[in-house]
Amino acid sequence: MGMRRSLIALGLAAWLSVAAKAQTDQQNLTWKMQEFNKSLPGCQATPVTRCAAVHLSYPVIETAPTEKAKQAIEHQIEDMLLTPLEKGKAPDSPEEFAGQILDHYQTWLKKGGSAGKPWAIERKIDVHYHSLHVLGLKFFQSVEQGAGHAAKNTVYFNFRPQDGSMIELSDLIDDSHFARFTKIAERHYRKHAPPATEEEDEEQSKAPGQEFEVPKNFAIEADGLRFRYEEDQANTHATVTPEFVVPYREIRSLLRPDAKLP
């Protein structure tokens, strides 16, 4: 009888171990980074001439809590990565996206574009933050099309790993507390904002009704919410784009009851 009980106990322990591992695997989200590069032969010439290059870097989701979540996140990554620079057919693959860019460059040359001015398109998607309740992606884009300087932008995206849906700021902050949240966010922004010039101070004095607005571009992190302004939003003369973090310890009481944060 004792031997039988021991065997039952061992069998139960083994089953619980397998069940626990299955539950852990089901909750796990994993990915691997993928790189894609394509360029015209002129990019390797000396001097560089007739050069257009495309560089893509992005995560490929390997496992997710559900198949629905995996497909939803993959779709969002694909949409970020392959959105056409101009109106036209959306490409189905990085290869097709690069082909569109290189063909557009050749057309630009035929219309009088300078062969000495290279084109360089970079899109990079990194996993900015990951926890049981959040998958945060950071999208960076740099576009140089013969203008002498690249146009750059950075956007954060936050997803629920369980179903792949996107998390908006309104999902976290209760509407009735948003005015108070805005005041806290403005205080942290002022700490990091580049100093205003005399011209900007004068413009502000001529337009007294302008109010601080919380940027829609934000990232969920371990210790707080990171917000980012683009250069033209925050300060047209700034050399640094202000990013600021609002710590959770200051806004816990303002969160929605169902908000799941670190």
VOMAR-465735 format. One line per 8 residues: number of its first residue (from 1); for each residue x, y, z of N, C-alpha, C, O. Coordinates in pm, whole numbers, plus 32768, in hexadecimal, padded with zeros to 4 digits. Last residue first. Example, Ala and Ser with C-alpha at 12.3 -4.5 7.8 and 13.67 -1.06 7.14 Angstrom:
<rs>
2) 8505/7F1F/82C4/8557/7F96/82CA/850A/8003/8313/853D/8072/8324; 8527/7DC7/830C/84CE/7E3E/830C/8528/7EB6/830C/8590/7EB4/834E
</rs>
This chain:
<rs>
262) 8157/9256/7A40/81BF/921A/7A95/81B4/9246/7B27/8204/921C/7B7B; 7FEC/924D/7A19/806F/9287/7A01/80D5/9244/7A5C/80AF/9201/7ABC; 7EB3/9248/79B5/7F1A/91E8/79E0/7FA2/921D/79B7/7FC7/921A/7941; 7D87/92D8/7A15/7E08/92F1/79D4/7E70/9293/7A0D/7E85/928D/7A87; 7C96/92C8/7A94/7CBF/9253/7A48/7D44/9266/79FF/7D6D/920F/79B3; 7C75/93C5/7B0E/7C7E/934D/7B62/7CB4/92D2/7B18/7CF6/927D/7B53; 7D4C/94C0/7A81/7CCF/9473/7A7E/7CE0/93F5/7AD0/7D4E/93BF/7AD8; 7E11/959F/7B4B/7E03/9534/7AEA/7D77/94F6/7AF0/7D36/94F7/7B58
254) 7E41/964E/7C10/7DFC/9683/7B9B/7DDE/9618/7B34/7D9A/9631/7AD1; 7EDD/95E0/7CD3/7E51/95FE/7CF7/7DFF/9630/7C80/7D85/963A/7C89; 7FD6/95D7/7C55/7F8D/955C/7C73/7EF9/9576/7C8D/7EA3/952A/7C61; 807F/96A9/7C19/7FFE/96A4/7BD3/7FAC/9627/7BF2/7F47/960E/7BB0; 8172/96A0/7C92/8129/971F/7C99/809C/9716/7C5F/804C/9772/7C71; 81D9/95A8/7C5F/81C0/95C9/7CEC/8170/964B/7CFA/8132/9663/7D61; 8212/95A4/7B52/8194/9568/7B81/8173/9592/7C0F/80FE/959F/7C33; 8299/96D5/7AC7/82A6/965C/7B1A/821D/9627/7B49/81C2/9675/7B63
246) 82B5/9736/7986/825D/974E/79F8/825F/96CF/7A4E/822C/9668/7A23; 83C6/97A8/78CD/8384/9736/790B/8330/9764/7981/835E/97B1/79D5; 8404/983D/778C/83FC/9844/781E/83AB/97CE/7851/8356/9798/780B; 84BB/98CB/768B/8475/9854/76B9/8473/985D/7751/84D7/9881/778E; 84ED/99C8/75A2/84D4/99A6/762F/8485/9924/763D/841A/9914/7602; 85EE/99C4/74C1/8560/99A6/74CE/8542/997D/755D/8578/991A/758D; 86CF/9ACB/749A/86B4/9A4D/74DF/861E/9A39/74E8/85D5/9A93/7513; 86D7/9BBB/7429/8734/9B5A/73F2/871F/9AD1/7431/8757/9A6E/7402
238) 85C2/9C8E/73D7/8608/9C37/7435/8666/9BD8/73EC/8648/9BAA/737E; 8521/9D31/734A/85AF/9D53/734A/8601/9CF6/73A2/8679/9D0C/73B6; 8420/9CDA/7372/8451/9CDC/72E9/84E6/9CFB/72E0/8524/9CE3/7279; 83B9/9C01/7456/8408/9C7C/744F/844C/9C80/73C7/84A7/9C32/73AC; 82EF/9B38/7441/831C/9B6D/74C1/8360/9BF5/74B7/8344/9C50/7505; 82B3/9AFC/7337/8247/9B0C/7399/8277/9B5A/7413/8231/9BB2/7446; 8398/9AD8/72A9/8342/9B46/727F/82CE/9B5D/72E0/828E/9BC6/72DB; 8409/99F6/732D/844B/9A77/7332/83ED/9AEA/7310/83F0/9B53/7352
230) 8313/993B/73E9/8367/994E/7374/839D/99DE/7378/8366/9A34/73BC; 831C/98C8/7538/82F0/992B/74D6/834C/9924/745C/83C4/990B/7469; 82C3/97B7/7603/8322/97F1/75A4/82DC/9855/7548/8271/983A/7512; 82C1/971A/7743/827E/9767/76DA/82E7/97A8/7681/8354/97CB/76AE; 82A6/95F9/7804/8301/9652/77BB/82B4/9696/774A/8270/9654/76FC; 8234/95A7/793D/820B/95BC/78B3/8269/9621/7871/8279/9690/78A2; 82FA/94CC/7A16/82A2/953B/79F6/827B/953E/7965/829C/94E3/7919; 839A/93F1/7A40/8387/944D/7AB0/8327/94C0/7A93/8307/950E/7AED
222) 8396/9355/7954/8395/9313/79D6/836E/9372/7A47/8328/934A/7AA4; 82B3/93F2/7865/8334/93BF/7891/8327/9385/791F/82BB/9384/7959; 8203/9441/7747/81F6/9409/77CD/827C/93CA/77F2/82B0/9377/77A8; 821E/956C/768E/824B/94E3/76A3/8233/94BB/7733/824C/9509/778F; 8173/9645/75A3/81A3/9620/7628/81CA/958D/762C/819D/953D/75DB; 80E6/9742/74FD/8153/96E3/74EA/818E/96BF/7572/81D3/9711/75AF; 8041/980B/753A/8003/9789/7527/806C/971A/751A/804D/96A4/752B; 80A1/98F5/763B/80B4/98B7/75B7/8073/982E/75B0/806E/97E6/7613
214) 7FCC/99D4/76DD/8016/9957/76EE/8027/9917/7664/7FC4/9905/761E; 7FF5/9B2D/76BA/7FAC/9AB6/7692/8004/9A3C/76A4/8079/9A3C/767F; 7FD4/9C6F/774B/8023/9BF6/773C/7FC8/9B81/7717/7F5B/9B73/774E; 7F36/9D75/7690/7F42/9D1E/7704/7F99/9CA5/76E3/7FA5/9C7B/7670; 7F0A/9EC2/763C/7F47/9E42/7618/7F60/9DEE/7696/7F99/9E1E/76F8; 7EAF/9FB7/7685/7E4F/9F4A/768A/7E88/9EC5/7668/7E43/9E60/7673; 7F6A/A090/7630/7F54/A060/76B9/7EF7/9FEB/76C3/7F01/9FBA/7733; 802A/A0EB/7555/7FBF/A087/7549/7FA5/A049/75D0/7FC7/9FD4/75E3
206) 80EF/A196/7592/8089/A1CA/7536/8014/A169/7529/7FA9/A18E/74F9; 8191/A0FA/762C/814D/A16A/766F/80DF/A1A4/7617/807E/A1DC/764A; 81F6/A04B/756B/819F/A016/75D3/8150/A086/7616/80DA/A074/7636; 8297/A0F9/74DB/8224/A0BD/7499/81C1/A087/7500/8147/A094/74EF; 8357/A130/759E/8305/A19D/756C/8287/A167/7529/821A/A19E/7539; 83CC/A037/75B8/838A/A073/762D/832C/A0E2/7602/82BF/A0F2/7639; 8438/A020/74B8/83CC/9FC6/74E0/8382/9FFC/7559/8307/9FF1/7561; 84FC/A0E6/74C4/8493/A0ED/745D/841C/A097/7483/83A9/A0BF/7471
198) 85A1/A089/758A/8557/A105/75A2/84E4/A112/7540/8478/A142/7562; 856F/9F20/75A4/85B8/9F98/7579/8564/A014/7597/84EF/A009/75BA; 8554/9E36/76B3/8518/9E83/7646/856E/9EFC/7624/85AE/9F37/767C; 8616/9D14/76F3/85F1/9D9D/7716/85BC/9DE9/769D/85F2/9DDD/762F; 857C/9BD3/76C2/85E8/9C32/76A2/85BC/9CC0/76C5/8546/9CE0/76B7; 84EC/9B1D/77D3/84DA/9B68/7757/8550/9BC6/773F/8582/9C02/779D; 84FF/9AA3/78C8/8556/9A72/785D/854C/9AC1/77DB/859B/9AAC/7780; 844D/9B1A/7974/84D2/9AF9/79A7/8534/9AD9/7937/85AC/9AF0/7944
190) 8360/9B25/78E5/83AC/9BA2/78FA/8439/9B87/792C/8493/9BD6/7911; 8308/9A1A/78FF/8335/9A4E/787D/838C/9ACA/788F/83F5/9AD6/7850; 82B9/9A12/7A07/832D/99C2/79DE/8361/99EE/7955/83DA/99E8/793C; 81E0/9AC1/79FB/824F/9ADC/7A57/82CB/9A8E/7A2E/833A/9AC3/7A33; 8138/9A41/7947/8174/9AC0/7921/81EB/9AE1/797B/8250/9B16/794C; 80E5/9964/79DE/8136/994F/7966/817D/99D0/793D/81F2/99CD/7916; 804B/99E5/7AA1/80C1/9999/7ACA/811F/9985/7A53/8198/9992/7A61; 7F83/9A51/79FC/7FD7/9AA9/7A4D/8057/9A63/7A79/80C3/9A9E/7A78
182) 7F10/9966/7996/7F50/99C6/793B/7FAD/9A24/7988/801A/9A43/7958; 7E99/98F6/7A79/7F0A/98B1/7A39/7F58/9911/79DF/7FD3/990D/79DB; 7DCB/99AD/7A9C/7E34/99A3/7B01/7EB0/995F/7AC8/7F21/9987/7AE4; 7D3B/9971/79B7/7D6C/99FA/79CC/7DDD/99FA/7A33/7E41/9A3E/7A22; 7CF2/9864/79DE/7D52/9888/7975/7D8A/9914/7985/7DFE/992C/7965; 7C3F/97F3/7A87/7CBE/981D/7AC2/7D20/9855/7A5A/7D93/9873/7A7A; 7B68/97A0/79F5/7B4E/9804/7A5D/7BCE/9839/7A9C/7BCC/98A0/7ADF; 7BD6/96D6/7956/7BB1/9757/791B/7BA0/97C4/7984/7BC5/9837/796E
174) 7CF0/9626/79CC/7C62/963F/79D8/7C41/96CB/79A5/7C87/972C/79C5; 7DE6/959C/7900/7DC3/960D/7958/7D2C/9623/7957/7CF0/9631/78ED; 7DE0/94B9/7853/7E2B/94B8/78D1/7DFD/9523/7933/7DEE/9508/79AB; 7D5C/94E2/776C/7D46/9461/77AE/7D85/945C/7839/7D65/9406/788A; 7DC0/95CE/7712/7D3A/95D2/774E/7D15/954E/7790/7CBA/9549/77E3; 7EA7/9579/7695/7EB3/95BE/7715/7E2D/95C4/775E/7E29/95BE/77D9; 7E79/9429/7616/7E75/94BA/7609/7E82/94FA/7693/7E6A/94BA/76F9; 7F00/9306/759F/7EDD/934C/761B/7EE7/93E3/7602/7F50/9415/75DC
166) 7E83/9222/74AB/7ED7/9293/74CE/7EA4/92D8/754D/7E2B/92E3/7562; 7E7C/90B9/74C1/7E3B/913C/74B0/7E97/91AB/74E2/7EED/9195/7537; 7EE1/8FBC/74EF/7F1E/900D/7486/7EDD/9094/7470/7F04/90DB/7413; 7E8F/8F1F/75C0/7E3B/8F1E/7547/7E73/8F76/74D7/7E3A/8F79/746A; 7F64/8F17/7678/7EFD/8EAF/767D/7EA9/8EAA/75FE/7E7F/8E3E/75D5; 800A/8FF5/765F/8039/8F75/762B/7FCB/8F0B/7624/7FD3/8EB0/75D2; 7F9E/9126/75F4/7F7E/90C1/7659/7FA9/9039/7621/7F73/900E/75BC; 808E/9224/7595/802D/91BA/7579/8013/9164/75F3/8067/9159/764D
158) 80F1/935F/7528/80E1/9308/759C/8071/92A4/7581/8002/92CB/755C; 81E8/941A/747B/816A/93CF/7475/8166/936E/74EB/81CB/9332/750D; 8285/9551/7428/8276/94DE/7481/81EB/949E/746D/8189/94E3/7453; 8351/95D9/732B/82CA/95C6/7360/82C8/9548/73B6/8302/94E2/7391; 841D/96CA/7299/8418/9657/72F4/838C/9650/7331/8358/96B3/7363; 84B4/9743/716A/844A/9745/71CF/844C/96C2/721E/8476/965A/71EC; 8565/9815/7086/8561/97A7/70E6/84E7/97B4/7142/84BA/9822/7161; 85EF/985D/6F53/8579/9876/6FA7/8569/97FD/7003/8561/978B/6FD4
150) 8740/98B8/6F10/86DA/9851/6F20/8667/9882/6F77/867D/98C8/6FDA; 87C0/9991/6E15/87AF/996F/6EA2/8739/990F/6EAE/86DB/9914/6E5F; 87CE/999B/6D02/8843/99C5/6D4F/8836/99AA/6DE3/889B/99AC/6E2A; 870D/9937/6C62/86F8/99BF/6C93/876E/99F1/6CE7/8770/9A66/6D0E; 8704/9831/6C08/874E/9893/6BBA/8743/9922/6BEB/876B/997E/6BA4; 865D/97C5/6CDE/8640/97BB/6C50/8680/982E/6C03/863C/9880/6BC6; 8659/9712/6DFB/86AB/9776/6DB5/8697/9761/6D20/86BB/96F9/6CE9; 85BC/96C0/6F1B/85A6/96C6/6E8A/85FA/9737/6E50/85E5/97AC/6E71
142) 8596/95EC/7025/85EC/9654/6FED/85DE/964E/6F56/85F3/95E6/6F18; 84DB/9582/713C/84E5/958F/70AB/8540/9603/7086/8537/966F/70C0; 848F/949E/723B/84E3/950E/720F/84EB/950D/7177/84FF/94A5/7139; 83BD/942D/7334/83CE/9437/72A3/841F/94B3/7281/83FB/9522/72A6; 83B3/9353/7435/83E7/93D8/7412/8406/93D9/737D/845D/9390/734E; 82BA/92A9/74F1/8311/92B1/747C/8338/9341/7462/82EA/939E/7477; 8268/91EB/7609/827F/9271/75D6/82E1/926E/7562/834E/9237/756E; 817C/9128/768E/81E8/911E/762B/81F7/91A9/75EF/819C/91D9/75AA
134) 8101/90D7/77D1/8122/913D/776D/8190/910D/770F/81F3/90D1/7739; 80DD/901A/7897/8068/9064/7869/8083/90C4/77F5/8026/90FD/77BD; 81D5/8FA8/78C9/8162/8F4F/78BA/80EC/8F97/787B/809E/8F5A/7831; 82AB/9076/77F9/8285/903B/7878/820D/8FE0/785F/81E4/8FCE/77EC; 8397/913C/7752/8344/90C4/774E/8329/9093/77DB/8386/9086/782C; 83FF/9247/767F/83E0/9215/7706/8384/919C/76F9/832F/9197/76A0; 8459/925B/757A/8482/92C0/75DA/846D/9291/766A/84BD/92AE/76C3; 84C5/91B3/7477/8472/9198/74EC/84A6/91F4/755B/8511/91DD/7592
126) 84DA/9281/7350/8517/923B/73C1/84AF/921D/742C/844C/9266/7439; 84EF/92B9/7204/848D/929E/726C/84D2/924C/72D8/84FF/91DC/72BE; 8551/9399/710F/8581/9341/7178/8516/9334/71E4/84E7/9399/721A; 8599/93F4/6FCE/852B/93DE/702C/8558/9375/7090/8580/9306/706B; 8631/94D0/6EEF/8643/9473/6F5E/85C4/946D/6FB1/858B/94D4/6FD5; 86A6/9526/6DB8/862B/9511/6E04/8648/94AB/6E72/8672/943B/6E55; 8750/9605/6CFA/8762/95A1/6D62/86E2/959B/6DB6/86B9/95FE/6DF2; 87DE/9672/6BCB/8765/965E/6C19/8783/95F3/6C81/87C7/9590/6C64
118) 88E5/975D/6B74/88AE/96D8/6B91/8827/96DD/6BD9/8805/9740/6C1B; 8943/981F/6A74/88F7/982A/6AF0/88B4/97A4/6B0E/8856/977D/6ACA; 89B1/97FD/697E/8A0C/980B/69EF/89C7/9818/6A74/8A09/981B/6ADC; 88ED/9805/68C6/8923/9780/68E5/8983/9785/695B/89A4/971E/6995; 87D9/98D8/68F3/886B/98CF/68F0/8899/9843/691A/8872/9811/6983; 86BB/98C7/6819/86F8/98BD/689C/878F/98A7/6891/87BE/986B/6831; 8636/98C5/6725/8699/992D/673F/86D8/992B/67C7/8724/9986/67E8; 8598/97EF/66FA/8556/9872/66F7/85B5/98E3/671B/858A/9955/672E
110) 863C/971C/6722/8613/9738/6698/85D1/97BF/668B/85D2/97FC/6620; 8649/971F/683A/86C0/973D/67EB/869A/9764/675D/86D0/97C4/6726; 8544/96CE/6877/8572/9751/68A3/85ED/977C/6852/85F8/97F0/682B; 854C/95C7/681C/84F2/9627/67DB/851C/96B6/67FA/8518/970C/67A3; 85FD/955F/68D5/8621/955F/6847/85CB/95C1/67F9/85FB/9606/679E; 8560/957B/69BE/85DF/95C3/69B1/860A/95CD/691E/8637/9636/68F0; 8495/94CA/698B/8474/9558/6999/84F1/95AD/6989/84ED/961A/6950; 8524/93DD/6995/84E5/9405/6917/84C4/949A/6919/84D5/94DF/68B4
102) 856A/93DF/6AA5/85D4/93E4/6A3F/859C/940C/69B7/85DC/9457/696D; 846A/93D0/6B1D/84C4/9440/6B38/852C/944E/6ACA/8544/94BC/6A98; 8407/92DB/6ABB/83BE/9358/6AA1/841A/93D1/6AB3/8417/942E/6A62; 84C3/9229/6B23/84B6/923A/6A93/846E/92B9/6A6E/8493/92FC/6A0D; 848D/923B/6C33/850D/926D/6C01/8506/9284/6B6A/853C/92E7/6B38; 8390/91BC/6C2C/839D/9246/6C5D/841E/9284/6C28/841C/92F5/6BF6; 83D7/90BD/6BD4/8383/9110/6B7F/8389/91A2/6BA9/8386/91FB/6B54; 8472/906C/6CB1/84AC/906E/6C2A/845C/90C8/6BCD/8495/9116/6B81
94) 83B7/9070/6D84/8428/90CF/6D82/8469/90DB/6CF8/8492/9148/6CD0; 826C/904C/6CEE/82E5/9016/6D2B/8351/9082/6D2E/8348/90E5/6CE4; 819A/90C6/6C73/817C/904D/6CC0/81F5/9015/6D09/81E8/8FB9/6D59; 8153/9229/6C67/81A2/91B2/6C47/817F/913D/6CA3/814E/9150/6D13; 8037/92D8/6BFD/8083/92AD/6C72/80D0/922E/6C4F/8094/91CE/6C1E; 8037/93B4/6AF0/801C/932C/6B1E/8074/930A/6B95/80EE/931D/6B91; 8021/950D/6B5D/8035/94A4/6AFB/8019/941D/6B39/7FE7/9414/6BAA; 80B9/9632/6BD9/803F/95E9/6BBA/8059/9582/6B4C/809F/959E/6AEA
86) 81FD/95F2/6C6B/819E/9644/6C22/8123/95F0/6C03/8126/9575/6C12; 826A/9531/6D06/8290/95BB/6D22/8233/961D/6CDC/821D/968C/6D0B; 8191/9429/6D7D/81D4/9471/6D10/81F9/9500/6D38/81AF/9540/6D84; 81DA/9358/6E8D/8187/93C8/6E60/81D0/9416/6DF2/8241/9441/6E07; 8270/928B/6EF9/825A/928B/6E68/81FD/92F9/6E38/81D4/92F8/6DC3; 8285/92A8/7011/82FC/928E/6FC0/82E6/92AC/6F2C/8340/92E0/6EEA; 8184/92C7/7074/81EB/932D/708E/825C/9322/7029/828B/9386/6FF2; 8113/91D5/7017/80DB/9255/6FEC/8140/92C6/7001/814F/931C/6FAA
78) 81A9/9115/709E/81AE/911B/700C/817C/91A0/6FD8/81B3/91D7/6F78; 8156/914E/71A2/81E3/915E/717D/81F1/916A/70E6/823C/91BE/70B5; 8045/910C/718E/806D/9195/71B0/80FF/91AE/7189/8120/9219/7155; 8057/8FF9/7154/8016/9054/70F5/8040/90E5/710F/805B/912F/70B0; 80CD/8F98/723D/8115/8F8B/71BE/80DC/8FEC/7156/8126/9028/7109; 7FFB/8FC9/72EF/807A/9011/72FF/80CB/900B/727F/8107/906F/7257; 7F38/8F18/7286/7F1C/8FA7/7294/7F9C/8FF8/729F/7FA9/9060/725E; 7FB2/8E1C/7294/7F8D/8E53/7212/7F76/8EEA/7219/7F9C/8F33/71BE
70) 7FD2/8E04/73AC/8045/8DFB/7351/8026/8E3D/72CB/8075/8E8C/7298; 7EC9/8E0E/7406/7F28/8E76/742D/7F9F/8E78/73CE/7FCC/8EE4/73A5; 7E66/8D21/7392/7E29/8DA2/7371/7E89/8E14/7391/7E99/8E71/7341; 7EF9/8C61/7414/7F10/8C74/7385/7ED7/8CF9/7356/7F0F/8D3B/72FF; 7F74/8CD2/7553/7F0D/8C97/74FD/7F33/8CB0/746B/7F82/8D09/744C; 806E/8D1E/75C0/800C/8CD9/7614/7F9D/8C95/75C3/7F6E/8C2A/75E9; 816A/8CC7/74C8/8115/8D29/750D/80AE/8CDB/7560/809A/8C64/7549; 82A2/8CA6/7419/8235/8C70/746A/81EA/8CE2/74AC/8221/8D4D/74C6
62) 8320/8D4C/7357/832A/8CBA/7351/82BB/8C76/739F/827D/8C18/736F; 8319/8E69/7297/82DD/8E28/730B/82E3/8D90/72F8/82B1/8D5B/7294; 842C/8F1A/723E/83D0/8EB4/720A/839B/8E67/7283/83E8/8E2A/72CD; 8480/9072/7244/846F/8FF3/728A/840D/8F98/7241/83A8/8FC6/720C; 8562/9116/7158/84E0/9104/7199/84D9/907D/71E0/8521/9020/71BD; 85E9/91F0/7070/8609/919D/70E4/8589/9192/7137/854B/91F6/7159; 8658/924F/6F30/85E7/9230/6F88/8617/91D5/6FF8/8663/9177/6FE1; 86D0/932E/6E46/86F5/92DB/6EB9/867C/92CC/6F14/8641/932E/6F3F
54) 8724/937B/6CFE/86B5/9362/6D5B/86E7/9307/6DCA/8722/929E/6DAF; 87B4/946E/6C24/87C2/93FC/6C7F/874A/93F5/6CDE/8714/945B/6D07; 8841/94DF/6AFC/87C8/94DD/6B4E/87CD/945F/6BA2/87E8/93F3/6B6F; 891F/958D/6A32/8910/9538/6AA8/8888/954C/6AEB/8862/95BC/6B0D; 89BA/960D/6967/8943/95BE/6949/8928/9559/69B9/891C/94E1/69A2; 8AF2/95F3/6A11/8A9F/9630/69AB/8A2B/95D3/698B/8A39/9559/6993; 8C10/962A/6AD2/8B89/95F4/6ACF/8B36/963E/6A67/8B33/96B9/6A65; 8D47/962A/6A11/8CEA/965E/6A78/8C5F/961F/6A68/8C3D/95E7/69FF
46) 8D11/94E1/6A4C/8D61/9550/6A80/8D7E/95B1/6A0E/8DC7/958E/69B2; 8BF0/940F/6A97/8C52/944D/6A3D/8C9F/94BA/6A86/8C75/94E9/6AF0; 8B25/93AC/6B26/8BA9/9375/6B45/8C16/93B3/6AEF/8C8C/9391/6AFD; 8A48/9423/6ABB/8A64/9440/6B47/8AEE/940E/6B70/8B28/9440/6BD2; 8A22/93C0/69BD/8A68/943F/69CB/8A8A/9464/6A5A/8ADE/94BA/6A71; 897E/92DE/69D2/8A10/92CC/69CB/8A5E/934E/69E1/8ACF/934A/6A11; 887B/931D/6AC9/88AB/931D/6A3F/8944/9312/6A3E/8984/9339/6A9F; 8811/9242/6BD3/8845/92C0/6B9F/886D/92AF/6B0E/887E/923F/6ADE
38) 8782/91C0/6CFA/878A/91BB/6C69/87B6/9243/6C35/8788/92AB/6C65; 8751/90FD/6E1C/879A/9169/6DD8/8796/9153/6D42/87A5/90E3/6D11; 86C2/90A2/6F4B/86B3/909E/6EB9/86FC/9116/6E7E/86E7/9187/6EAA; 86B6/8FD5/706E/86F3/9046/7026/86DD/9033/6F90/86E4/8FC3/6F5D; 85FC/8F82/718F/8617/8F67/7102/8650/8FE6/70C1/8621/9054/70DC; 85F7/8EF1/72D1/860A/8F66/727C/8632/8F3C/71EF/8681/8EDF/71DC; 84F2/8E30/735E/857C/8E38/7330/8586/8EAE/72D1/8527/8ECC/7288; 842A/8DF6/7487/8440/8E2B/7401/84D4/8E1E/73DE/8528/8E04/7434
30) 831C/8D92/7561/83A8/8D93/7538/83B3/8DC5/74A9/8354/8DC0/745B; 8258/8D86/7676/8262/8DC3/75F3/82F5/8DCF/75CF/8342/8E0E/7617; 819C/8CA7/7745/821C/8CDC/7718/8211/8D19/768C/81C9/8CE5/7637; 80BF/8C26/7797/80C7/8CB4/77B8/8143/8CF6/777B/8150/8D71/777E; 80F2/8B24/7749/807F/8B68/770E/8086/8BFE/7727/8058/8C4D/76D4; 81C7/8AE1/77EA/81DE/8AEE/775A/816D/8B3C/7718/8183/8B8B/76BC; 813F/8AD5/78DF/81AA/8B36/78CA/81C3/8B4E/7837/81D2/8BC0/780B; 8092/89FF/78AD/805A/8A82/78CC/80C3/8AF0/78B5/80A4/8B5A/7880
22) 814E/8935/7886/80F3/8957/7819/80B7/89E1/782E/80AA/8A2F/77D0; 81C2/892F/7984/8215/8955/7911/81BD/897E/789B/81DC/89DE/7854; 80E8/88D8/7A1A/8123/895B/7A37/8177/898B/79C2/8174/8A01/799F; 80C6/87DB/79A8/805B/883F/799F/8090/88CA/79B6/806B/8928/7970; 81B4/8760/79F4/8196/8770/7965/812C/87DC/7952/8136/882F/78F7; 8193/8769/7B09/8207/87A8/7ACC/81EF/87C3/7A39/820F/882E/7A06; 80AE/86D1/7B2D/80AC/875F/7B52/811E/87AA/7B12/810F/881D/7AE9; 8114/85D9/7ADB/80A8/8618/7A8F/80A0/86AE/7AAC/808E/86FF/7A51
14) 81D3/85A9/7BA2/81FF/85B5/7B17/8196/85FB/7AC2/81B6/864E/7A6D; 812B/859B/7C80/8191/8604/7C7B/81C1/8619/7BEC/81D4/868A/7BC1; 8096/84B8/7C3C/8053/8539/7C4B/80B7/85AB/7C41/809B/8611/7C01; 8162/83F5/7C42/8118/840F/7BC5/80D3/8496/7BC8/80D4/84DF/7B65; 81AB/8401/7D4E/820E/8423/7CE6/81C9/8445/7C62/81F0/84A3/7C1C; 80BC/83AD/7DC1/80F1/8432/7DE1/8155/845F/7D78/8156/84D2/7D4E; 80AA/82AC/7D5A/8041/830D/7D3A/8074/839C/7D51/805C/83F6/7D01; 818D/823C/7DD1/8185/8244/7D3F/811D/82AA/7D14/8132/82F6/7CB5
6) 8143/824E/7EDC/81BB/8294/7EAE/81B7/82A6/7E17/81D9/8311/7DE3; 8066/81A8/7EE3/8055/8237/7F00/80CB/8287/7ECE/80BB/82F7/7E9C; 80E8/80B4/7EAC/8084/80E9/7E4F/8070/817F/7E62/8069/81CB/7E02; 8188/8095/7F90/81C8/80A2/7F0C/8167/80DF/7EA8/818E/8133/7E57; 80C2/8078/8051/811B/80EB/8057/815F/8104/7FD3/816F/8176/7FA8; 8054/7F86/8000/8000/8000/8000/8056/807D/8000/803A/80DF/7FBB
</rs>
